[in-house]
Amino acid sequence: MAQIIEIISSLLLVTGGLFGLIGSYGLVRLGEGMQRLHAPTKATTIGVGAVLIAAGLVGGVASKAGLVAGFLFLTAPLTALFLARVHLFRSLPPGAVPPTGTGVDWASRSETP
């Protein structure tokens, strides 16, 4: 049974490393800011999640690994959202953003008084 857990954790570690490598390559290779944002956030979330599951299986720190994974899964999408809004705010003129259809302007495009 212990050998099966070690094999599974080894596969998870290799998978996590591959996702990290692919995300790093995407960060360097992709040209536009929004594309560069997508690759590392998705790859990091999946890669670090796989490594944390492996650590929880082998190291017996499943509760701590679960807390770290939960924190990562909650904060990575929010970080991506804020970075995307900054990119939208800095790269497009105010007239280029399509209307929201609600009568309220985009929150990231509001002008300061």
N, CA, C and O atoms as a GROMACS GRO file, in nm:
protein
  452
    1MET      N    1   0.082  -0.121   0.000
    1MET     CA    2   0.000   0.000   0.000
    1MET      C    3   0.085   0.126   0.000
    1MET      O    4   0.053   0.224  -0.066
    2ALA      N    5   0.196   0.122   0.075
    2ALA     CA    6   0.283   0.239   0.082
    2ALA      C    7   0.349   0.265  -0.053
    2ALA      O    8   0.374   0.381  -0.088
    3GLN      N    9   0.377   0.160  -0.128
    3GLN     CA   10   0.440   0.178  -0.258
    3GLN      C   11   0.343   0.243  -0.356
    3GLN      O   12   0.384   0.323  -0.440
    4ILE      N   13   0.216   0.211  -0.347
    4ILE     CA   14   0.115   0.273  -0.435
    4ILE      C   15   0.104   0.422  -0.404
    4ILE      O   16   0.094   0.503  -0.496
    5ILE      N   17   0.106   0.458  -0.277
    5ILE     CA   18   0.099   0.600  -0.239
    5ILE      C   19   0.221   0.674  -0.289
    5ILE      O   20   0.210   0.788  -0.335
    6GLU      N   21   0.338   0.612  -0.282
    6GLU     CA   22   0.459   0.676  -0.331
    6GLU      C   23   0.455   0.694  -0.483
    6GLU      O   24   0.502   0.796  -0.534
    7ILE      N   25   0.401   0.597  -0.554
    7ILE     CA   26   0.391   0.608  -0.700
    7ILE      C   27   0.293   0.720  -0.737
    7ILE      O   28   0.320   0.800  -0.826
    8ILE      N   29   0.181   0.724  -0.668
    8ILE     CA   30   0.082   0.830  -0.695
    8ILE      C   31   0.141   0.967  -0.664
    8ILE      O   32   0.124   1.061  -0.742
    9SER      N   33   0.209   0.979  -0.552
    9SER     CA   34   0.268   1.109  -0.517
    9SER      C   35   0.379   1.147  -0.614
    9SER      O   36   0.396   1.265  -0.645
   10SER      N   37   0.455   1.049  -0.663
   10SER     CA   38   0.558   1.079  -0.763
   10SER      C   39   0.496   1.130  -0.892
   10SER      O   40   0.544   1.226  -0.951
   11LEU      N   41   0.388   1.066  -0.934
   11LEU     CA   42   0.318   1.113  -1.054
   11LEU      C   43   0.261   1.254  -1.034
   11LEU      O   44   0.265   1.336  -1.126
   12LEU      N   45   0.209   1.281  -0.916
   12LEU     CA   46   0.156   1.415  -0.888
   12LEU      C   47   0.268   1.519  -0.888
   12LEU      O   48   0.248   1.630  -0.936
   13LEU      N   49   0.384   1.484  -0.834
   13LEU     CA   50   0.497   1.577  -0.834
   13LEU      C   51   0.545   1.606  -0.976
   13LEU      O   52   0.574   1.720  -1.009
   14VAL      N   53   0.554   1.502  -1.059
   14VAL     CA   54   0.595   1.523  -1.198
   14VAL      C   55   0.491   1.606  -1.272
   14VAL      O   56   0.525   1.695  -1.350
   15THR      N   57   0.364   1.578  -1.248
   15THR     CA   58   0.256   1.655  -1.312
   15THR      C   59   0.262   1.802  -1.269
   15THR      O   60   0.248   1.892  -1.351
   16GLY      N   61   0.282   1.825  -1.140
   16GLY     CA   62   0.293   1.962  -1.091
   16GLY      C   63   0.412   2.035  -1.150
   16GLY      O   64   0.403   2.152  -1.186
   17GLY      N   65   0.524   1.966  -1.162
   17GLY     CA   66   0.642   2.026  -1.224
   17GLY      C   67   0.621   2.058  -1.370
   17GLY      O   68   0.665   2.163  -1.419
   18LEU      N   69   0.554   1.967  -1.442
   18LEU     CA   70   0.525   1.993  -1.583
   18LEU      C   71   0.432   2.112  -1.602
   18LEU      O   72   0.452   2.194  -1.692
   19PHE      N   73   0.330   2.122  -1.517
   19PHE     CA   74   0.241   2.237  -1.527
   19PHE      C   75   0.315   2.367  -1.496
   19PHE      O   76   0.292   2.469  -1.561
   20GLY      N   77   0.404   2.364  -1.398
   20GLY     CA   78   0.485   2.482  -1.369
   20GLY      C   79   0.576   2.520  -1.484
   20GLY      O   80   0.591   2.638  -1.515
   21LEU      N   81   0.635   2.421  -1.548
   21LEU     CA   82   0.723   2.446  -1.662
   21LEU      C   83   0.644   2.501  -1.781
   21LEU      O   84   0.688   2.596  -1.846
   22ILE      N   85   0.530   2.443  -1.807
   22ILE     CA   86   0.446   2.490  -1.918
   22ILE      C   87   0.396   2.632  -1.891
   22ILE      O   88   0.393   2.715  -1.982
   23GLY      N   89   0.357   2.661  -1.768
   23GLY     CA   90   0.313   2.796  -1.733
   23GLY      C   91   0.425   2.898  -1.745
   23GLY      O   92   0.402   3.010  -1.790
   24SER      N   93   0.546   2.860  -1.707
   24SER     CA   94   0.660   2.951  -1.720
   24SER      C   95   0.691   2.977  -1.867
   24SER      O   96   0.720   3.090  -1.906
   25TYR      N   97   0.684   2.872  -1.948
   25TYR     CA   98   0.707   2.888  -2.091
   25TYR      C   99   0.601   2.978  -2.153
   25TYR      O  100   0.632   3.062  -2.237
   26GLY      N  101   0.476   2.959  -2.112
   26GLY     CA  102   0.369   3.044  -2.163
   26GLY      C  103   0.386   3.190  -2.123
   26GLY      O  104   0.355   3.280  -2.200
   27LEU      N  105   0.437   3.212  -2.002
   27LEU     CA  106   0.460   3.349  -1.956
   27LEU      C  107   0.566   3.418  -2.041
   27LEU      O  108   0.554   3.536  -2.072
   28VAL      N  109   0.670   3.343  -2.079
   28VAL     CA  110   0.777   3.401  -2.160
   28VAL      C  111   0.737   3.410  -2.306
   28VAL      O  112   0.769   3.509  -2.372
   29ARG      N  113   0.668   3.311  -2.357
   29ARG     CA  114   0.643   3.299  -2.500
   29ARG      C  115   0.526   3.384  -2.550
   29ARG      O  116   0.534   3.441  -2.659
   30LEU      N  117   0.419   3.392  -2.474
   30LEU     CA  118   0.300   3.463  -2.521
   30LEU      C  119   0.326   3.613  -2.523
   30LEU      O  120   0.394   3.667  -2.436
   31GLY      N  121   0.270   3.678  -2.624
   31GLY     CA  122   0.304   3.817  -2.647
   31GLY      C  123   0.217   3.920  -2.576
   31GLY      O  124   0.271   4.016  -2.520
   32GLU      N  125   0.088   3.903  -2.576
   32GLU     CA  126  -0.001   4.005  -2.522
   32GLU      C  127  -0.019   3.986  -2.371
   32GLU      O  128  -0.006   3.875  -2.320
   33GLY      N  129  -0.048   4.094  -2.303
   33GLY     CA  130  -0.059   4.090  -2.158
   33GLY      C  131  -0.167   3.997  -2.107
   33GLY      O  132  -0.146   3.927  -2.008
   34MET      N  133  -0.282   3.995  -2.171
   34MET     CA  134  -0.390   3.909  -2.126
   34MET      C  135  -0.357   3.762  -2.150
   34MET      O  136  -0.397   3.676  -2.071
   35GLN      N  137  -0.284   3.733  -2.257
   35GLN     CA  138  -0.241   3.595  -2.280
   35GLN      C  139  -0.137   3.554  -2.176
   35GLN      O  140  -0.139   3.442  -2.125
   36ARG      N  141  -0.046   3.645  -2.144
   36ARG     CA  142   0.056   3.616  -2.044
   36ARG      C  143  -0.006   3.596  -1.906
   36ARG      O  144   0.050   3.524  -1.823
   37LEU      N  145  -0.117   3.656  -1.883
   37LEU     CA  146  -0.186   3.640  -1.755
   37LEU      C  147  -0.249   3.502  -1.742
   37LEU      O  148  -0.249   3.444  -1.634
   38HIS      N  149  -0.300   3.450  -1.850
   38HIS     CA  150  -0.374   3.324  -1.846
   38HIS      C  151  -0.284   3.205  -1.817
   38HIS      O  152  -0.318   3.120  -1.734
   39ALA      N  153  -0.171   3.198  -1.885
   39ALA     CA  154  -0.086   3.078  -1.874
   39ALA      C  155  -0.037   3.052  -1.731
   39ALA      O  156  -0.056   2.941  -1.681
   40PRO      N  157   0.026   3.148  -1.665
   40PRO     CA  158   0.078   3.114  -1.533
   40PRO      C  159  -0.029   3.097  -1.426
   40PRO      O  160  -0.008   3.019  -1.332
   41THR      N  161  -0.141   3.166  -1.435
   41THR     CA  162  -0.241   3.150  -1.329
   41THR      C  163  -0.304   3.011  -1.333
   41THR      O  164  -0.323   2.949  -1.229
   42LYS      N  165  -0.336   2.964  -1.451
   42LYS     CA  166  -0.396   2.831  -1.461
   42LYS      C  167  -0.293   2.724  -1.428
   42LYS      O  168  -0.322   2.630  -1.353
   43ALA      N  169  -0.175   2.736  -1.483
   43ALA     CA  170  -0.072   2.634  -1.461
   43ALA      C  171  -0.026   2.632  -1.316
   43ALA      O  172   0.000   2.525  -1.260
   44THR      N  173  -0.015   2.748  -1.256
   44THR     CA  174   0.029   2.752  -1.118
   44THR      C  175  -0.075   2.691  -1.025
   44THR      O  176  -0.040   2.617  -0.933
   45THR      N  177  -0.199   2.720  -1.049
   45THR     CA  178  -0.304   2.665  -0.964
   45THR      C  179  -0.306   2.513  -0.971
   45THR      O  180  -0.311   2.446  -0.868
   46ILE      N  181  -0.302   2.459  -1.091
   46ILE     CA  182  -0.305   2.313  -1.106
   46ILE      C  183  -0.174   2.251  -1.060
   46ILE      O  184  -0.175   2.148  -0.993
   47GLY      N  185  -0.060   2.312  -1.095
   47GLY     CA  186   0.070   2.257  -1.058
   47GLY      C  187   0.094   2.256  -0.909
   47GLY      O  188   0.136   2.155  -0.853
   48VAL      N  189   0.068   2.367  -0.844
   48VAL     CA  190   0.087   2.373  -0.699
   48VAL      C  191  -0.016   2.286  -0.628
   48VAL      O  192   0.015   2.225  -0.526
   49GLY      N  193  -0.136   2.278  -0.682
   49GLY     CA  194  -0.236   2.189  -0.624
   49GLY      C  195  -0.191   2.043  -0.628
   49GLY      O  196  -0.210   1.970  -0.531
   50ALA      N  197  -0.131   2.001  -0.739
   50ALA     CA  198  -0.082   1.863  -0.749
   50ALA      C  199   0.032   1.838  -0.651
   50ALA      O  200   0.038   1.732  -0.588
   51VAL      N  201   0.123   1.934  -0.637
   51VAL     CA  202   0.234   1.919  -0.543
   51VAL      C  203   0.183   1.914  -0.400
   51VAL      O  204   0.234   1.837  -0.318
   52LEU      N  205   0.083   1.995  -0.368
   52LEU     CA  206   0.028   1.993  -0.233
   52LEU      C  207  -0.044   1.863  -0.202
   52LEU      O  208  -0.038   1.813  -0.089
   53ILE      N  209  -0.113   1.807  -0.300
   53ILE     CA  210  -0.177   1.677  -0.279
   53ILE      C  211  -0.071   1.571  -0.254
   53ILE      O  212  -0.088   1.485  -0.166
   54ALA      N  213   0.038   1.576  -0.331
   54ALA     CA  214   0.147   1.479  -0.311
   54ALA      C  215   0.209   1.496  -0.172
   54ALA      O  216   0.240   1.396  -0.105
   55ALA      N  217   0.227   1.620  -0.128
   55ALA     CA  218   0.282   1.643   0.006
   55ALA      C  219   0.188   1.593   0.113
   55ALA      O  220   0.232   1.541   0.216
   56GLY      N  221   0.059   1.608   0.091
   56GLY     CA  222  -0.038   1.559   0.187
   56GLY      C  223  -0.040   1.407   0.195
   56GLY      O  224  -0.063   1.351   0.302
   57LEU      N  225  -0.017   1.341   0.082
   57LEU     CA  226  -0.017   1.195   0.081
   57LEU      C  227   0.105   1.137   0.151
   57LEU      O  228   0.094   1.043   0.230
   58VAL      N  229   0.222   1.193   0.122
   58VAL     CA  230   0.347   1.134   0.171
   58VAL      C  231   0.386   1.191   0.307
   58VAL      O  232   0.423   1.116   0.397
   59GLY      N  233   0.379   1.322   0.321
   59GLY     CA  234   0.432   1.385   0.441
   59GLY      C  235   0.340   1.384   0.560
   59GLY      O  236   0.383   1.418   0.670
   60GLY      N  237   0.216   1.348   0.542
   60GLY     CA  238   0.124   1.347   0.654
   60GLY      C  239   0.081   1.486   0.699
   60GLY      O  240   0.036   1.504   0.812
   61VAL      N  241   0.094   1.582   0.612
   61VAL     CA  242   0.054   1.720   0.644
   61VAL      C  243  -0.068   1.757   0.562
   61VAL      O  244  -0.076   1.867   0.506
   62ALA      N  245  -0.162   1.667   0.554
   62ALA     CA  246  -0.278   1.686   0.466
   62ALA      C  247  -0.360   1.808   0.507
   62ALA      O  248  -0.412   1.878   0.420
   63SER      N  249  -0.372   1.834   0.636
   63SER     CA  250  -0.454   1.948   0.678
   63SER      C  251  -0.387   2.079   0.640
   63SER      O  252  -0.454   2.171   0.592
   64LYS      N  253  -0.256   2.089   0.659
   64LYS     CA  254  -0.186   2.212   0.620
   64LYS      C  255  -0.183   2.228   0.469
   64LYS      O  256  -0.201   2.339   0.418
   65ALA      N  257  -0.160   2.119   0.397
   65ALA     CA  258  -0.160   2.125   0.251
   65ALA      C  259  -0.298   2.164   0.199
   65ALA      O  260  -0.309   2.237   0.101
   66GLY      N  261  -0.402   2.114   0.264
   66GLY     CA  262  -0.538   2.151   0.224
   66GLY      C  263  -0.567   2.298   0.247
   66GLY      O  264  -0.634   2.361   0.165
   67LEU      N  265  -0.517   2.354   0.357
   67LEU     CA  266  -0.536   2.497   0.381
   67LEU      C  267  -0.461   2.581   0.279
   67LEU      O  268  -0.515   2.681   0.230
   68VAL      N  269  -0.340   2.543   0.247
   68VAL     CA  270  -0.262   2.617   0.147
   68VAL      C  271  -0.330   2.607   0.010
   68VAL      O  272  -0.341   2.706  -0.062
   69ALA      N  273  -0.375   2.488  -0.026
   69ALA     CA  274  -0.444   2.470  -0.154
   69ALA      C  275  -0.572   2.552  -0.160
   69ALA      O  276  -0.601   2.615  -0.262
   70GLY      N  277  -0.649   2.552  -0.052
   70GLY     CA  278  -0.770   2.634  -0.049
   70GLY      C  279  -0.741   2.782  -0.064
   70GLY      O  280  -0.811   2.853  -0.137
   71PHE      N  281  -0.638   2.828   0.005
   71PHE     CA  282  -0.599   2.968  -0.007
   71PHE      C  283  -0.556   2.999  -0.150
   71PHE      O  284  -0.592   3.104  -0.204
   72LEU      N  285  -0.479   2.910  -0.212
   72LEU     CA  286  -0.434   2.932  -0.349
   72LEU      C  287  -0.551   2.933  -0.446
   72LEU      O  288  -0.558   3.018  -0.534
   73PHE      N  289  -0.644   2.838  -0.430
   73PHE     CA  290  -0.757   2.831  -0.521
   73PHE      C  291  -0.852   2.950  -0.506
   73PHE      O  292  -0.924   2.983  -0.599
   74LEU      N  293  -0.852   3.014  -0.390
   74LEU     CA  294  -0.934   3.133  -0.371
   74LEU      C  295  -0.866   3.260  -0.419
   74LEU      O  296  -0.932   3.349  -0.473
   75THR      N  297  -0.736   3.270  -0.401
   75THR     CA  298  -0.668   3.395  -0.432
   75THR      C  299  -0.616   3.406  -0.576
   75THR      O  300  -0.608   3.516  -0.628
   76ALA      N  301  -0.581   3.296  -0.640
   76ALA     CA  302  -0.527   3.303  -0.776
   76ALA      C  303  -0.628   3.362  -0.876
   76ALA      O  304  -0.589   3.447  -0.957
   77PRO      N  305  -0.755   3.322  -0.875
   77PRO     CA  306  -0.849   3.385  -0.968
   77PRO      C  307  -0.872   3.534  -0.938
   77PRO      O  308  -0.892   3.613  -1.030
   78LEU      N  309  -0.869   3.571  -0.811
   78LEU     CA  310  -0.887   3.712  -0.778
   78LEU      C  311  -0.768   3.795  -0.825
   78LEU      O  312  -0.785   3.907  -0.875
   79THR      N  313  -0.648   3.741  -0.810
   79THR     CA  314  -0.530   3.810  -0.859
   79THR      C  315  -0.537   3.827  -1.010
   79THR      O  316  -0.506   3.933  -1.062
   80ALA      N  317  -0.578   3.722  -1.080
   80ALA     CA  318  -0.592   3.730  -1.226
   80ALA      C  319  -0.696   3.833  -1.265
   80ALA      O  320  -0.677   3.907  -1.361
   81LEU      N  321  -0.806   3.840  -1.191
   81LEU     CA  322  -0.909   3.939  -1.220
   81LEU      C  323  -0.856   4.081  -1.204
   81LEU      O  324  -0.880   4.165  -1.290
   82PHE      N  325  -0.786   4.106  -1.097
   82PHE     CA  326  -0.734   4.241  -1.074
   82PHE      C  327  -0.628   4.278  -1.177
   82PHE      O  328  -0.624   4.393  -1.223
   83LEU      N  329  -0.542   4.184  -1.214
   83LEU     CA  330  -0.442   4.213  -1.317
   83LEU      C  331  -0.508   4.238  -1.452
   83LEU      O  332  -0.463   4.324  -1.528
   84ALA      N  333  -0.614   4.163  -1.483
   84ALA     CA  334  -0.686   4.186  -1.608
   84ALA      C  335  -0.752   4.324  -1.610
   84ALA      O  336  -0.753   4.391  -1.712
   85ARG      N  337  -0.807   4.365  -1.497
   85ARG     CA  338  -0.870   4.497  -1.491
   85ARG      C  339  -0.767   4.608  -1.506
   85ARG      O  340  -0.795   4.710  -1.570
   86VAL      N  341  -0.650   4.591  -1.449
   86VAL     CA  342  -0.543   4.690  -1.466
   86VAL      C  343  -0.501   4.696  -1.611
   86VAL      O  344  -0.480   4.805  -1.666
   87HIS      N  345  -0.489   4.581  -1.675
   87HIS     CA  346  -0.452   4.579  -1.816
   87HIS      C  347  -0.559   4.649  -1.900
   87HIS      O  348  -0.526   4.727  -1.989
   88LEU      N  349  -0.685   4.622  -1.871
   88LEU     CA  350  -0.794   4.687  -1.943
   88LEU      C  351  -0.791   4.837  -1.921
   88LEU      O  352  -0.811   4.914  -2.014
   89PHE      N  353  -0.768   4.878  -1.799
   89PHE     CA  354  -0.768   5.020  -1.767
   89PHE      C  355  -0.653   5.094  -1.834
   89PHE      O  356  -0.670   5.208  -1.878
   90ARG      N  357  -0.537   5.031  -1.841
   90ARG     CA  358  -0.419   5.100  -1.894
   90ARG      C  359  -0.406   5.093  -2.045
   90ARG      O  360  -0.344   5.181  -2.104
   91SER      N  361  -0.464   4.992  -2.109
   91SER     CA  362  -0.438   4.972  -2.251
   91SER      C  363  -0.546   5.028  -2.343
   91SER      O  364  -0.518   5.055  -2.460
   92LEU      N  365  -0.667   5.047  -2.294
   92LEU     CA  366  -0.775   5.092  -2.381
   92LEU      C  367  -0.820   5.233  -2.344
   92LEU      O  368  -0.828   5.267  -2.226
   93PRO      N  369  -0.848   5.315  -2.445
   93PRO     CA  370  -0.906   5.446  -2.413
   93PRO      C  371  -1.050   5.428  -2.363
   93PRO      O  372  -1.112   5.326  -2.393
   94PRO      N  373  -1.104   5.524  -2.288
   94PRO     CA  374  -1.237   5.508  -2.229
   94PRO      C  375  -1.347   5.482  -2.331
   94PRO      O  376  -1.442   5.410  -2.300
   95GLY      N  377  -1.339   5.535  -2.452
   95GLY     CA  378  -1.442   5.514  -2.552
   95GLY      C  379  -1.437   5.378  -2.619
   95GLY      O  380  -1.533   5.340  -2.686
   96ALA      N  381  -1.328   5.305  -2.603
   96ALA     CA  382  -1.312   5.177  -2.672
   96ALA      C  383  -1.380   5.061  -2.600
   96ALA      O  384  -1.398   4.955  -2.658
   97VAL      N  385  -1.416   5.080  -2.475
   97VAL     CA  386  -1.480   4.973  -2.399
   97VAL      C  387  -1.629   4.970  -2.435
   97VAL      O  388  -1.694   5.075  -2.430
   98PRO      N  389  -1.684   4.855  -2.471
   98PRO     CA  390  -1.825   4.850  -2.508
   98PRO      C  391  -1.915   4.881  -2.390
   98PRO      O  392  -1.876   4.859  -2.275
   99PRO      N  393  -2.035   4.933  -2.415
   99PRO     CA  394  -2.125   4.963  -2.304
   99PRO      C  395  -2.169   4.836  -2.232
   99PRO      O  396  -2.175   4.728  -2.292
  100THR      N  397  -2.199   4.850  -2.106
  100THR     CA  398  -2.237   4.734  -2.025
  100THR      C  399  -2.382   4.691  -2.049
  100THR      O  400  -2.417   4.576  -2.022
  101GLY      N  401  -2.464   4.780  -2.099
  101GLY     CA  402  -2.605   4.748  -2.122
  101GLY      C  403  -2.690   4.764  -1.998
  101GLY      O  404  -2.809   4.732  -2.001
  102THR      N  405  -2.632   4.813  -1.888
  102THR     CA  406  -2.707   4.830  -1.764
  102THR      C  407  -2.724   4.976  -1.727
  102THR      O  408  -2.791   5.007  -1.628
  103GLY      N  409  -2.668   5.065  -1.803
  103GLY     CA  410  -2.674   5.206  -1.768
  103GLY      C  411  -2.564   5.249  -1.674
  103GLY      O  412  -2.550   5.368  -1.645
  104VAL      N  413  -2.486   5.156  -1.625
  104VAL     CA  414  -2.375   5.185  -1.535
  104VAL      C  415  -2.245   5.156  -1.610
  104VAL      O  416  -2.233   5.054  -1.678
  105ASP      N  417  -2.148   5.246  -1.596
  105ASP     CA  418  -2.021   5.228  -1.666
  105ASP      C  419  -1.940   5.116  -1.599
  105ASP      O  420  -1.969   5.076  -1.486
  106TRP      N  421  -1.839   5.068  -1.669
  106TRP     CA  422  -1.747   4.968  -1.613
  106TRP      C  423  -1.680   5.025  -1.490
  106TRP      O  424  -1.640   5.141  -1.490
  107ALA      N  425  -1.668   4.946  -1.386
  107ALA     CA  426  -1.607   4.992  -1.262
  107ALA      C  427  -1.459   5.024  -1.281
  107ALA      O  428  -1.408   5.116  -1.216
  108SER      N  429  -1.391   4.951  -1.368
  108SER     CA  430  -1.249   4.978  -1.390
  108SER      C  431  -1.227   5.096  -1.484
  108SER      O  432  -1.113   5.142  -1.498
  109ARG      N  433  -1.333   5.146  -1.547
  109ARG     CA  434  -1.319   5.258  -1.640
  109ARG      C  435  -1.375   5.387  -1.583
  109ARG      O  436  -1.379   5.488  -1.654
  110SER      N  437  -1.417   5.388  -1.459
  110SER     CA  438  -1.476   5.509  -1.404
  110SER      C  439  -1.369   5.617  -1.391
  110SER      O  440  -1.256   5.590  -1.350
  111GLU      N  441  -1.407   5.735  -1.424
  111GLU     CA  442  -1.315   5.849  -1.417
  111GLU      C  443  -1.314   5.906  -1.277
  111GLU      O  444  -1.418   5.914  -1.212
  112THR      N  445  -1.199   5.946  -1.231
  112THR     CA  446  -1.190   6.009  -1.099
  112THR      C  447  -1.224   6.155  -1.111
  112THR      O  448  -1.185   6.219  -1.209
  113PRO      N  449  -1.296   6.211  -1.015
  113PRO     CA  450  -1.336   6.353  -1.023
  113PRO      C  451  -1.220   6.448  -1.005
  113PRO      O  452  -1.238   6.570  -1.010
   0.00000   0.00000   0.00000
